[in-house]
């Protein structure tokens, strides 16, 4: 072998080494990006959408309106008792006068007069006054019922660790698998990275939507509480009482909406953890099937989207059960 051939071989070895180094670097970059996205997605699952005592979702689901924020509650309470309650008192007077006139005229246009109607009217007046003066206590009691059930359901779900693996370990296993088994397979690596990116974005959107629904539920509760004395004042009349009845139904729907959100999150956690476990198991195989891994990631994405729709519908589901509108 001549000197030229040796130089040619040396150049080829150098070029091959450079190409191999570039391929390894790009592979590690794509694999690292994919594993980083998966790690972030699982971190959101375990810390953001995980419903327990210390989580963002769990704390807001089990917080009573009067305990959520002292300043907000004081504002709502002042509006309820100082602004709306006097108006409700005027409405109650009108309703009681109308009720008295109706009761008197029911006796065949004053021909059959029963003095017992005045005792009934007095009892109705006292009940109306009690309802208006203790509106916030009644509302907190109704919310406490739904809160107790939501807390109990939350406790049952907390007993089960849906994803009993370390997030960093999963990400490291996936990165190692991609580097070892799919070096320079750019199509597989790019598709895996895209799936990981979509999975992360969907998890972020899911967390935002769940928190939006949970916080909106509390804000809606404050609005119902602020105007509470007005529907409370209508209970003493059969015709007007439908206003108060529908208001009570909406309060029950809000109180129990937390339970439906817990159910939706519980189902999501179980199915999402199952899909992630399938991704981990397939990645640990000697010859992992990339198509099965894609399907596992796609299942995670689908369940996250389903969580968004179900959480949005939790309000309408709760209202349909209590026939509120």
PyMOL commands that set and color helices and strands:
alter all, ss='L'
color gray80, all
select helices_A, chain A and resi 3-48+56-61+65-68+70-105+116-133+135-158+167-181+186-226+228-232+241-283+290-321
alter helices_A, ss='H'
color red, helices_A
deselect
rebuild
show_as cartoon
